[in-house]
Amino acid sequence: IVKKYDSKQMILQALGNISLIHNIRGEYDKSLEIYDEVMQIAEDIHDLRSQGLTYGNLGIIYKNIENYEAAIKNNEKQLNIAKKIGDDLQKANAYSNFGIVNQKIGLFNESIKYHHKNIKLQETIDDNIGLARSWTNLSNTFFDLGDIKKAKKSLAQGIDIFNKLGDIRSIYLGNFELAKFLLFEDNYKEAIETIGPAIKYFTENNDTILLIRALLRLSRMYRLNNDTKTATATANKALEISKSITHQALIDRINIELDICNIKTSA
């Protein structure tokens, strides 16, 4: 429909949305293919802002497929464009992506530095949703660093902002992360109680990808608490739901969890 009107700007936006959907579904090859077309259009119409956004989205995809070198290169290109056109929101996104990628490759001090730069900028531009997400991302870096106290404190900052904004989905996402921290502390009962409402919310709102991830985490909680029977049943529930998605990496994680459960049962 959009192509019928021969508007390159509209085509660019539509293709960008389609690529984003493929990324969420875990269809990364399709997403990358479409973003190649998006970038070509953005360059043809000299749209620097869209080029920056595309580099940022490419960085996220490459991070998802664990090609961190390519992720960093695309993040750098987004940051350079953001500085050139004075786009503070894109600059904040680039800082956020740098923080996440550095966390993934174990450069925790660099990760913390970029998350703090992002938080400072988000406060300046009054982007409360971005600010809350920044605190949440920082909490994950502290978690990987083994500093649970700072992880919980940072996560609480994010959840508090989400509460003030009335962002229900993000509140439950925060609780999903909190359950991971509680699991690390071997606090299985509270972890299970914390993730339960999130699973209910994801189920009621047909948020399939997050529901499967939450069920996988719940399965791990039961397994580590030596309730292998319930863990297996929970993982099987995730597997049944996964028949409606094409996110192969997530399906692989379900099968790995089931294999671990089966090994533990046989031991």
Solvent accessible surface area in square Angstrom, and as a share of the most:
residue,aa,sasa,rsa
1,I,171,0.87
2,V,39,0.23
3,K,131,0.56
4,K,150,0.64
5,Y,137,0.52
6,D,117,0.61
7,S,32,0.21
8,K,97,0.41
9,Q,72,0.32
10,M,92,0.41
11,I,21,0.11
12,L,12,0.06
13,Q,101,0.45
14,A,29,0.22
15,L,20,0.10
16,G,17,0.16
17,N,93,0.48
18,I,77,0.39
19,S,0,0.00
20,L,81,0.40
21,I,85,0.43
22,H,30,0.13
23,N,17,0.09
24,I,103,0.52
25,R,122,0.44
26,G,14,0.13
27,E,28,0.13
28,Y,33,0.12
29,D,120,0.62
30,K,110,0.47
31,S,0,0.00
32,L,32,0.16
33,E,124,0.56
34,I,29,0.14
35,Y,5,0.02
36,D,98,0.51
37,E,76,0.34
38,V,3,0.01
39,M,22,0.10
40,Q,98,0.44
41,I,20,0.10
42,A,0,0.00
43,E,76,0.34
44,D,71,0.37
45,I,56,0.28
46,H,158,0.71
47,D,27,0.14
48,L,62,0.31
49,R,133,0.49
50,S,7,0.05
51,Q,22,0.10
52,G,0,0.00
53,L,55,0.27
54,T,4,0.02
55,Y,36,0.14
56,G,3,0.03
57,N,46,0.23
58,L,17,0.09
59,G,1,0.01
60,I,58,0.29
61,I,0,0.00
62,Y,50,0.19
63,K,40,0.17
64,N,53,0.27
65,I,70,0.36
66,E,124,0.55
67,N,64,0.33
68,Y,48,0.18
69,E,119,0.53
70,A,19,0.15
71,A,0,0.00
72,I,48,0.24
73,K,107,0.45
74,N,16,0.08
75,N,0,0.00
76,E,81,0.36
77,K,97,0.41
78,Q,3,0.02
79,L,20,0.10
80,N,96,0.49
81,I,18,0.09
82,A,0,0.00
83,K,117,0.49
84,K,155,0.66
85,I,67,0.34
86,G,58,0.56
87,D,25,0.13
88,D,54,0.28
89,L,89,0.44
90,Q,3,0.01
91,K,43,0.18
92,A,0,0.00
93,N,56,0.29
94,A,0,0.00
95,Y,21,0.08
96,S,17,0.11
97,N,16,0.08
98,F,12,0.05
99,G,0,0.00
100,I,32,0.16
101,V,1,0.01
102,N,11,0.06
103,Q,21,0.09
104,K,104,0.44
105,I,69,0.35
106,G,37,0.36
107,L,92,0.46
108,F,48,0.20
109,N,124,0.64
110,E,67,0.30
111,S,0,0.00
112,I,29,0.14
113,K,92,0.39
114,Y,38,0.14
115,H,0,0.00
116,H,86,0.39
117,K,83,0.35
118,N,2,0.01
119,I,10,0.05
120,K,149,0.63
121,L,25,0.12
122,Q,6,0.03
123,E,101,0.45
124,T,102,0.59
125,I,53,0.27
126,D,109,0.57
127,D,38,0.20
128,N,63,0.32
129,I,75,0.38
130,G,11,0.11
131,L,19,0.09
132,A,0,0.00
133,R,134,0.49
134,S,1,0.01
135,W,43,0.15
136,T,21,0.12
137,N,32,0.17
138,L,1,0.00
139,S,0,0.00
140,N,26,0.13
141,T,0,0.00
142,F,19,0.08
143,F,35,0.15
144,D,69,0.36
145,L,82,0.41
146,G,46,0.44
147,D,45,0.24
148,I,20,0.10
149,K,173,0.73
150,K,102,0.43
151,A,0,0.00
152,K,65,0.28
153,K,145,0.62
154,S,6,0.04
155,L,2,0.01
156,A,59,0.46
157,Q,76,0.34
158,G,0,0.00
159,I,26,0.13
160,D,67,0.35
161,I,28,0.14
162,F,8,0.03
163,N,82,0.42
164,K,157,0.67
165,L,75,0.38
166,G,47,0.45
167,D,35,0.18
168,I,89,0.45
169,R,107,0.39
170,S,8,0.05
171,I,25,0.13
172,Y,53,0.20
173,L,49,0.24
174,G,2,0.02
175,N,35,0.18
176,F,14,0.06
177,E,25,0.11
178,L,47,0.23
179,A,0,0.00
180,K,39,0.17
181,F,0,0.00
182,L,6,0.03
183,L,8,0.04
184,F,116,0.48
185,E,76,0.34
186,D,96,0.50
187,N,55,0.28
188,Y,44,0.17
189,K,150,0.63
190,E,79,0.36
191,A,0,0.00
192,I,38,0.19
193,E,99,0.44
194,T,23,0.13
195,I,0,0.00
196,G,32,0.31
197,P,63,0.40
198,A,0,0.00
199,I,22,0.11
200,K,126,0.53
201,Y,42,0.16
202,F,0,0.00
203,T,71,0.42
204,E,110,0.49
205,N,79,0.40
206,N,130,0.66
207,D,28,0.15
208,T,38,0.22
209,I,25,0.12
210,L,16,0.08
211,L,13,0.07
212,I,0,0.00
213,R,79,0.29
214,A,0,0.00
215,L,4,0.02
216,L,12,0.06
217,R,46,0.17
218,L,22,0.11
219,S,0,0.00
220,R,113,0.41
221,M,0,0.00
222,Y,45,0.17
223,R,26,0.09
224,L,66,0.33
225,N,70,0.36
226,N,117,0.60
227,D,52,0.27
228,T,22,0.13
229,K,176,0.75
230,T,48,0.28
231,A,0,0.00
232,T,31,0.18
233,A,61,0.48
234,T,13,0.07
235,A,0,0.00
236,N,69,0.36
237,K,112,0.47
238,A,0,0.00
239,L,55,0.27
240,E,103,0.46
241,I,41,0.21
242,S,4,0.03
243,K,153,0.65
244,S,92,0.60
245,I,28,0.14
246,T,87,0.50
247,H,8,0.04
248,Q,105,0.47
249,A,53,0.41
250,L,1,0.01
251,I,31,0.16
252,D,63,0.33
253,R,120,0.44
254,I,0,0.00
255,N,62,0.32
256,I,102,0.52
257,E,13,0.06
258,L,18,0.09
259,D,82,0.42
260,I,66,0.33
261,C,0,0.00
262,N,79,0.41
263,I,122,0.62
264,K,74,0.31
265,T,94,0.55
266,S,98,0.64
267,A,119,0.92
